[in-house]
């Protein structure tokens, strides 16, 4: 065996030392890399923590979500409440202020509130008051109508109380000042003229589909009927008063109604009539009847409507006012809306015939309306009147009206 | 003698009318209360047409958003009696008016998630929803409704916004309700309608 030289032993030792050093150096490099990665991860973790913190701050808590859900539920129920309810009330109506150039006077201040109360889809209470300033400065307060309406089914409603006469269209649907395109009512369609105004009794009203495109509407009534107004001497019937009196002087009811057909959209033709007995208190009954025809149609921006009504009281030889009387009126009205403006032009012709010369009147009327809104209108009209010479019915007049419906 | 004959004739006529009156009452009072029947719920699309066809026979058209839902309900009940509408017409008109309010609220608050594809083509939508007021020829079926051809010079973005949110045209007595009063129209449906309008009424 060769002896282990000291040189060789030294070399081996140096090699071991070097080898060990190199291993230690490699371990330090790994640690640095690891530290770098840890630092990066810590940084990322901080970022995630911040993000989470932000999200927590921005997102709703469970309690907040529940609160929002509750709010939504309340909002839904409130929305449903507005749509469906058992009892509801509503105030509508209209008002008007008139100026007459002929009188150089503000000659009408009118307020007509309409009250509605509805119970489910079964009952509706309707009432319109008419509050109007009089010539002497006093205020007239009148009940225009008051009805309790029972919706019996889809096609019929029973209307009981004081109701606007369904003879024709003007009195029942067109007389409100914001609907009437002229300042005044057509001649013969005012109070105590040719067209009945109101009745006290019961009425059946409704609509019926006829085929796929046509509808019919109807109104049939039984009422106390009108009463007769005599002249100062008491020997002539002056007018038929429609006060919807609670006293049926003749003890016989008046029957009447109207049937309307809408063969086309925005077109309607109606036929109406009434008959019954009427009497001067203490005298025998005499026959009374009314007939009427009305129509409406639209073509482009033109509206055309018209109405005819005739009211007759028969003669009675045993009466203090034995002669028969007849009142007859008709009008036709054409209106045109100017597109891209708020103006509307109106022309109306009316004729009112009576056995009394002081009542008769023929009228041409031209009007220009400015629509601030569909229900807020300024009207100006000029009426060319032809009546008994010297009488009010013979005076032309310029009228201005400011009216609104709500 | 003549008077006697006349009296008999009058009495006969009155009896006929009374008979007709009572028969009419019995005939229609047996038809049941439609308010209890869910199948007769209001349809806003039909309602838009009924509203356009019936309401302006007597008065100027009011803005469908003018009154709150509960107010419309009372007003429409009043108009049912006044205009001689039948129950289904009334429910349809009410549905249209209340839908107009609902669309207005939604459009004024949060954006609504809408379908990406139209449910039907533009012509069908026009004939169902728009024709009642704008007419088959686009010239306007109601006074104050402007000719569509006069409005199509505006940009798509403007017109889409007008259709979606509703519009009060200058000089028109009534406002167009949002989405023409049809809440079911999606954004895609409205785009289809606009394409149809541009093709048809340019």
HADDOCK unambig.tbl for C-alpha pairs under 7 A between the chains (distance, minus, plus):
assign (segid A and resid 82 and name CA) (segid B and resid 69 and name CA) 5.39 0.50 0.50
assign (segid A and resid 82 and name CA) (segid B and resid 70 and name CA) 4.69 0.50 0.50
assign (segid A and resid 83 and name CA) (segid B and resid 69 and name CA) 5.41 0.50 0.50
assign (segid A and resid 83 and name CA) (segid B and resid 70 and name CA) 5.38 0.50 0.50
assign (segid A and resid 90 and name CA) (segid B and resid 71 and name CA) 6.36 0.50 0.50
assign (segid A and resid 90 and name CA) (segid B and resid 74 and name CA) 6.70 0.50 0.50
assign (segid A and resid 118 and name CA) (segid B and resid 74 and name CA) 6.55 0.50 0.50
assign (segid A and resid 121 and name CA) (segid B and resid 35 and name CA) 6.69 0.50 0.50
assign (segid A and resid 152 and name CA) (segid B and resid 29 and name CA) 6.30 0.50 0.50
assign (segid A and resid 152 and name CA) (segid B and resid 33 and name CA) 6.55 0.50 0.50
assign (segid A and resid 153 and name CA) (segid B and resid 29 and name CA) 6.59 0.50 0.50
assign (segid A and resid 153 and name CA) (segid B and resid 31 and name CA) 6.23 0.50 0.50
assign (segid A and resid 153 and name CA) (segid B and resid 32 and name CA) 5.55 0.50 0.50
assign (segid A and resid 153 and name CA) (segid B and resid 33 and name CA) 4.50 0.50 0.50
assign (segid A and resid 153 and name CA) (segid B and resid 34 and name CA) 5.99 0.50 0.50
assign (segid A and resid 154 and name CA) (segid B and resid 33 and name CA) 6.58 0.50 0.50
assign (segid A and resid 154 and name CA) (segid B and resid 34 and name CA) 5.62 0.50 0.50
assign (segid A and resid 154 and name CA) (segid B and resid 86 and name CA) 5.53 0.50 0.50
assign (segid A and resid 154 and name CA) (segid B and resid 87 and name CA) 4.20 0.50 0.50
assign (segid A and resid 154 and name CA) (segid B and resid 88 and name CA) 6.97 0.50 0.50
assign (segid A and resid 155 and name CA) (segid B and resid 28 and name CA) 6.76 0.50 0.50
assign (segid A and resid 155 and name CA) (segid B and resid 86 and name CA) 5.13 0.50 0.50
assign (segid A and resid 155 and name CA) (segid B and resid 87 and name CA) 6.39 0.50 0.50
assign (segid A and resid 156 and name CA) (segid B and resid 28 and name CA) 6.68 0.50 0.50
assign (segid A and resid 156 and name CA) (segid B and resid 29 and name CA) 7.00 0.50 0.50
assign (segid A and resid 173 and name CA) (segid B and resid 58 and name CA) 6.85 0.50 0.50
assign (segid A and resid 174 and name CA) (segid B and resid 58 and name CA) 6.48 0.50 0.50
assign (segid A and resid 179 and name CA) (segid B and resid 58 and name CA) 6.96 0.50 0.50
assign (segid A and resid 179 and name CA) (segid B and resid 59 and name CA) 5.20 0.50 0.50
assign (segid A and resid 205 and name CA) (segid B and resid 81 and name CA) 6.55 0.50 0.50
assign (segid A and resid 205 and name CA) (segid B and resid 84 and name CA) 6.44 0.50 0.50
assign (segid A and resid 206 and name CA) (segid B and resid 81 and name CA) 6.61 0.50 0.50
assign (segid A and resid 206 and name CA) (segid B and resid 84 and name CA) 4.63 0.50 0.50
assign (segid A and resid 206 and name CA) (segid B and resid 85 and name CA) 6.03 0.50 0.50
assign (segid A and resid 206 and name CA) (segid B and resid 86 and name CA) 5.92 0.50 0.50
assign (segid A and resid 207 and name CA) (segid B and resid 84 and name CA) 4.81 0.50 0.50
assign (segid A and resid 207 and name CA) (segid B and resid 85 and name CA) 4.74 0.50 0.50
assign (segid A and resid 207 and name CA) (segid B and resid 86 and name CA) 4.37 0.50 0.50
assign (segid A and resid 208 and name CA) (segid B and resid 86 and name CA) 5.97 0.50 0.50
assign (segid A and resid 217 and name CA) (segid B and resid 84 and name CA) 4.85 0.50 0.50
assign (segid A and resid 217 and name CA) (segid B and resid 85 and name CA) 6.86 0.50 0.50
assign (segid A and resid 218 and name CA) (segid B and resid 84 and name CA) 6.50 0.50 0.50
assign (segid A and resid 265 and name CA) (segid B and resid 53 and name CA) 4.99 0.50 0.50
assign (segid A and resid 266 and name CA) (segid B and resid 53 and name CA) 5.28 0.50 0.50
assign (segid A and resid 266 and name CA) (segid B and resid 54 and name CA) 6.36 0.50 0.50
assign (segid A and resid 266 and name CA) (segid B and resid 57 and name CA) 5.71 0.50 0.50
assign (segid A and resid 300 and name CA) (segid B and resid 141 and name CA) 6.73 0.50 0.50
assign (segid A and resid 300 and name CA) (segid B and resid 143 and name CA) 6.58 0.50 0.50
assign (segid A and resid 301 and name CA) (segid B and resid 143 and name CA) 4.77 0.50 0.50
assign (segid A and resid 337 and name CA) (segid B and resid 143 and name CA) 6.39 0.50 0.50
assign (segid A and resid 339 and name CA) (segid B and resid 144 and name CA) 5.49 0.50 0.50
assign (segid A and resid 339 and name CA) (segid B and resid 171 and name CA) 6.40 0.50 0.50
assign (segid A and resid 339 and name CA) (segid B and resid 172 and name CA) 6.98 0.50 0.50
assign (segid A and resid 340 and name CA) (segid B and resid 170 and name CA) 5.90 0.50 0.50
assign (segid A and resid 340 and name CA) (segid B and resid 171 and name CA) 4.27 0.50 0.50
assign (segid A and resid 340 and name CA) (segid B and resid 172 and name CA) 6.51 0.50 0.50
assign (segid A and resid 341 and name CA) (segid B and resid 171 and name CA) 4.24 0.50 0.50
assign (segid A and resid 342 and name CA) (segid B and resid 171 and name CA) 4.92 0.50 0.50
assign (segid A and resid 373 and name CA) (segid B and resid 173 and name CA) 6.06 0.50 0.50
assign (segid A and resid 374 and name CA) (segid B and resid 60 and name CA) 5.36 0.50 0.50
assign (segid A and resid 374 and name CA) (segid B and resid 61 and name CA) 6.34 0.50 0.50
assign (segid A and resid 374 and name CA) (segid B and resid 62 and name CA) 6.04 0.50 0.50
assign (segid A and resid 374 and name CA) (segid B and resid 173 and name CA) 5.08 0.50 0.50
assign (segid A and resid 374 and name CA) (segid B and resid 174 and name CA) 6.73 0.50 0.50
